[in-house]
Amino acid sequence: MHAWKFLLTAPHLFAALAWLIAIAWLSRIVQALVMLPRVPDLLRPEYAAASEPTPWPSLAVVVPARNEAKAITATLQNLLAGDYPHLQIIAVDDRSTDATGTLMESVAAQPNAKDGKLRVLHVSELPEGWLGKPHAMALAVQATQADWLLFTDADVLFTPNVFRRAIAFAEKSRADHLVVYPTLILKGIGEHLFLAFFQSFSVWAGRAWKIPDPRAKRDFIGVGAFNLMRRSVYDALGGYESFRMEVLEDMCMGQRIKQSGYRQRVAFGRDMVRVRWAESAMGIVENLTKNMFAAFRFRISFLLAVCVGVVLLCLTPFVALFVPGHAFPFAACWAGVATFIALLLLNLRYWPHTRISPWYLVFFPVGTLLFLYAMLRSMTLTLWRGGVIWRGTLYPLAELRRHAGRLE
């Protein structure tokens, strides 16, 4: 606050800062506006009419679940309704204390789940040195010999044709790993404004159009809702046994795939993969509690430095809008206007894929503050608790730090 007060008393200095930040935003956003149309969209006619593999490779969908009684029945029935010809579903009840396991078995007893199409595994005890989710997924893979593995979550819903289109696209593009962006089911202004912030800030987190480029080692992806990979690649990388204590196992697997030289692809496909991430903006903050500090590899200085960067990058343009012009055309307010016009164009580009209205940009500063709060909350609670609490289990911070590799 003292820094901003000083800058506001020095209009030229603040204007210079505002324009530097505006140029930074513009350089990222212009690149995104030009390149995003090149990211495949599985809804396009050319992908709907793509030639089908002969024969279709086998596919196993892995669904780990802990205390997911609210969603697991709908998820499994939705998977069973898919039209993929060689599909196996492996659902893992990971030490649930609610009715998750019973509901899984109930669905498995239905006629459309017979002949091994749905197999249910139960974990009663977590082995030492493992997080629950990586262990559940590694256990599931041991129960299948499928050519392709799809790792998903227990509350994700799919259209019946998504597996055909995804596999056809993956085979045609010779992909080893494919992520289809999930469509988030959003309700209420809080969820929309928070995700509108993430949508805008995504230009700093990664470049989707660079993911297929083998030279762009820092542009990789992994999404828990739809991580599709060849079984041979999974085995070659050591599977999830290599990420036994990794909170961000999906992103780390994606990084390992890309940096090991395998072919990685990403695609849009609105409503083909749907998930309700959280209920309310504070629900999103709660979900980020286990992830955010882990994303910074549990390094306090790294997280705090990024917080400072987010404040300057995201709040300076908003402040600049309210600074009177003193040196037209280089006044700070015009830098703010330029930044928000660029953000508006970016959100208009994303709108057909996410259905998040560009009007939520008026809450961009609120989304920024929520993001900062989520980061600081994640760090503070992890340090206070001495570890990460995930689905009712405390994983010690010292052990998480010991196993945390670089994620860059």
FIRO-296014 format. One line per field, with one value per residue (C-alpha): residue in one letter; x, y, z. Coordinates in steps of 0.25 Angstrom, whole numbers. Layout:
N
rest: [A;...]
xx: [X;...]
yy: [Y;...]
zz: [Z;...]
% end
This chain:
408
rest: [M;H;A;W;K;F;L;L;T;A;P;H;L;F;A;A;L;A;W;L;I;A;I;A;W;L;S;R;I;V;Q;A;L;V;M;L;P;R;V;P;D;L;L;R;P;E;Y;A;A;A;S;E;P;T;P;W;P;S;L;A;V;V;V;P;A;R;N;E;A;K;A;I;T;A;T;L;Q;N;L;L;A;G;D;Y;P;H;L;Q;I;I;A;V;D;D;R;S;T;D;A;T;G;T;L;M;E;S;V;A;A;Q;P;N;A;K;D;G;K;L;R;V;L;H;V;S;E;L;P;E;G;W;L;G;K;P;H;A;M;A;L;A;V;Q;A;T;Q;A;D;W;L;L;F;T;D;A;D;V;L;F;T;P;N;V;F;R;R;A;I;A;F;A;E;K;S;R;A;D;H;L;V;V;Y;P;T;L;I;L;K;G;I;G;E;H;L;F;L;A;F;F;Q;S;F;S;V;W;A;G;R;A;W;K;I;P;D;P;R;A;K;R;D;F;I;G;V;G;A;F;N;L;M;R;R;S;V;Y;D;A;L;G;G;Y;E;S;F;R;M;E;V;L;E;D;M;C;M;G;Q;R;I;K;Q;S;G;Y;R;Q;R;V;A;F;G;R;D;M;V;R;V;R;W;A;E;S;A;M;G;I;V;E;N;L;T;K;N;M;F;A;A;F;R;F;R;I;S;F;L;L;A;V;C;V;G;V;V;L;L;C;L;T;P;F;V;A;L;F;V;P;G;H;A;F;P;F;A;A;C;W;A;G;V;A;T;F;I;A;L;L;L;L;N;L;R;Y;W;P;H;T;R;I;S;P;W;Y;L;V;F;F;P;V;G;T;L;L;F;L;Y;A;M;L;R;S;M;T;L;T;L;W;R;G;G;V;I;W;R;G;T;L;Y;P;L;A;E;L;R;R;H;A;G;R;L;E]
xx: [0;11;18;5;3;17;14;1;8;18;9;20;26;13;9;22;19;5;9;20;9;0;10;13;-2;-3;8;2;-12;-9;-1;-13;-23;-15;-11;-23;-32;-21;-24;-33;-47;-54;-67;-63;-68;-54;-52;-67;-64;-50;-46;-48;-37;-38;-39;-42;-32;-36;-39;-39;-45;-39;-49;-42;-52;-52;-65;-72;-86;-92;-87;-81;-94;-97;-82;-82;-95;-91;-79;-86;-95;-83;-83;-68;-67;-55;-57;-54;-57;-49;-55;-46;-53;-41;-44;-57;-65;-78;-86;-77;-72;-87;-92;-80;-84;-99;-96;-86;-98;-106;-108;-101;-89;-87;-76;-65;-69;-69;-59;-59;-47;-46;-35;-36;-22;-12;2;13;19;7;-4;-18;-21;-8;-8;-23;-19;-7;-15;-26;-15;-10;-24;-24;-17;-24;-16;-21;-23;-32;-31;-42;-50;-62;-71;-68;-79;-76;-84;-86;-77;-65;-57;-58;-54;-43;-37;-39;-32;-21;-18;-19;-9;0;-2;3;-4;-17;-25;-39;-42;-53;-65;-68;-82;-83;-95;-95;-87;-76;-72;-73;-65;-54;-53;-53;-41;-34;-38;-31;-19;-17;-9;2;1;3;1;-9;-4;10;7;9;22;33;43;34;38;31;18;11;-2;-9;-24;-30;-43;-38;-23;-23;-10;-4;-2;12;16;10;19;31;30;28;13;8;18;27;18;14;15;11;-1;-2;0;-8;1;14;10;8;21;29;22;25;40;42;40;26;15;5;-8;-19;-33;-45;-59;-70;-79;-72;-65;-73;-70;-75;-62;-68;-80;-78;-65;-61;-63;-53;-43;-45;-42;-29;-24;-17;-12;-7;5;9;9;20;27;25;34;30;39;34;19;21;29;18;7;15;15;0;-3;6;1;-14;-17;-9;-17;-30;-23;-18;-33;-35;-23;-25;-18;-6;2;-7;-6;3;-5;-7;-22;-20;-11;-22;-32;-23;-21;-36;-39;-29;-35;-48;-44;-37;-50;-58;-49;-51;-66;-70;-63;-66;-78;-73;-78;-67;-76;-70;-57;-63;-60;-46;-40;-49;-44;-30;-32;-39;-27;-17;-25;-25;-10;-7;-18;-12;2;-2;-11;-1;10;0;-4;9;5;-7;-20;-26;-39;-38;-23;-12;1;13;20;34;31;23;35;45;38;34;41;42;29;33]
yy: [0;10;7;10;23;27;24;31;44;42;41;39;28;21;23;16;4;4;4;-7;-16;-13;-16;-29;-33;-29;-37;-49;-47;-43;-56;-64;-58;-62;-76;-81;-84;-94;-102;-114;-114;-128;-122;-117;-125;-130;-137;-143;-149;-154;-167;-178;-187;-201;-208;-199;-200;-204;-193;-194;-182;-181;-175;-173;-169;-166;-162;-159;-164;-152;-153;-167;-174;-163;-164;-179;-180;-168;-176;-189;-181;-178;-184;-188;-202;-207;-200;-205;-196;-198;-191;-191;-189;-182;-185;-178;-176;-173;-182;-180;-194;-200;-191;-195;-210;-207;-201;-212;-222;-215;-223;-212;-214;-229;-237;-229;-215;-209;-215;-209;-210;-207;-201;-203;-198;-188;-193;-185;-175;-173;-162;-168;-164;-168;-181;-184;-181;-189;-201;-199;-200;-213;-219;-216;-218;-208;-200;-187;-182;-170;-165;-157;-152;-158;-146;-144;-146;-150;-149;-163;-160;-153;-166;-169;-155;-154;-168;-165;-151;-157;-168;-159;-149;-160;-155;-162;-153;-145;-135;-130;-118;-120;-111;-106;-106;-92;-86;-73;-60;-64;-76;-69;-57;-66;-75;-62;-58;-71;-71;-57;-61;-74;-66;-66;-80;-87;-87;-98;-96;-99;-113;-121;-114;-124;-112;-105;-113;-103;-104;-117;-120;-130;-129;-139;-139;-145;-150;-160;-167;-179;-191;-193;-179;-180;-193;-186;-175;-183;-180;-174;-181;-170;-160;-167;-154;-144;-135;-130;-144;-140;-128;-136;-147;-138;-131;-144;-148;-136;-135;-149;-146;-153;-146;-138;-132;-124;-121;-113;-120;-112;-120;-133;-134;-127;-125;-117;-112;-106;-100;-85;-76;-80;-95;-92;-86;-98;-108;-100;-101;-114;-110;-96;-98;-111;-104;-95;-108;-104;-92;-80;-70;-74;-73;-59;-54;-59;-52;-39;-41;-44;-31;-23;-30;-31;-19;-8;-7;-6;5;12;14;23;32;45;47;56;53;49;39;32;35;23;22;19;8;2;4;-3;-15;-17;-16;-27;-35;-33;-38;-51;-54;-52;-63;-72;-70;-81;-91;-88;-79;-70;-56;-45;-36;-43;-36;-24;-33;-36;-29;-37;-50;-45;-44;-57;-64;-57;-61;-76;-76;-70;-79;-91;-88;-83;-95;-105;-99;-99;-113;-118;-124;-125;-131;-138;-146;-147;-152;-143;-144;-139;-126;-131;-144;-136;-126;-138;-144;-131;-129;-117;-113;-102]
zz: [0;3;-10;-18;-9;-14;-28;-28;-24;-35;-47;-58;-50;-48;-63;-67;-58;-63;-78;-75;-69;-81;-91;-84;-84;-98;-103;-96;-101;-115;-116;-110;-119;-132;-127;-119;-132;-135;-123;-128;-124;-124;-127;-141;-153;-157;-144;-144;-157;-154;-159;-148;-144;-149;-140;-128;-117;-103;-93;-78;-70;-56;-46;-32;-21;-6;1;-13;-10;-15;-29;-31;-36;-47;-51;-53;-60;-69;-73;-75;-85;-94;-108;-108;-113;-104;-91;-77;-65;-52;-40;-27;-14;-6;8;8;21;14;4;-8;-8;-7;-18;-27;-25;-27;-41;-44;-42;-52;-66;-74;-65;-66;-73;-67;-73;-59;-48;-34;-25;-10;-3;12;16;10;9;15;6;-3;-5;-6;-21;-27;-20;-24;-39;-39;-33;-44;-55;-50;-52;-67;-80;-88;-99;-94;-80;-76;-62;-57;-45;-38;-41;-56;-67;-81;-94;-100;-112;-105;-104;-119;-123;-113;-117;-132;-131;-122;-132;-144;-138;-132;-118;-106;-96;-99;-90;-93;-86;-76;-76;-62;-57;-51;-42;-36;-38;-29;-37;-50;-46;-40;-52;-61;-54;-56;-71;-72;-64;-72;-82;-71;-67;-80;-96;-100;-115;-111;-104;-117;-119;-114;-113;-103;-91;-81;-88;-83;-77;-68;-64;-54;-61;-74;-74;-86;-89;-96;-86;-92;-89;-75;-72;-78;-69;-56;-55;-43;-34;-39;-32;-19;-11;-21;-18;-33;-39;-52;-55;-51;-60;-71;-69;-69;-82;-89;-84;-87;-102;-103;-112;-104;-109;-104;-109;-106;-106;-99;-91;-95;-81;-70;-55;-44;-38;-25;-19;-18;-19;-5;-9;-20;-10;-1;-12;-15;-1;-4;-18;-17;-8;-15;-28;-22;-17;-3;-4;4;-3;-17;-13;-7;-19;-28;-19;-21;-36;-36;-29;-38;-51;-48;-39;-45;-57;-49;-40;-53;-58;-47;-48;-55;-68;-67;-80;-91;-98;-88;-76;-66;-69;-83;-80;-71;-82;-92;-83;-80;-95;-97;-86;-92;-105;-99;-91;-104;-110;-99;-98;-108;-101;-86;-87;-76;-80;-82;-74;-61;-64;-56;-44;-48;-36;-27;-34;-32;-17;-16;-23;-14;-2;-7;-9;5;11;5;10;24;27;21;30;42;41;37;24;14;18;6;7;22;22;27;19;26;20;22;14;3;2;1;-11;-18;-31;-39;-47;-57]
% end
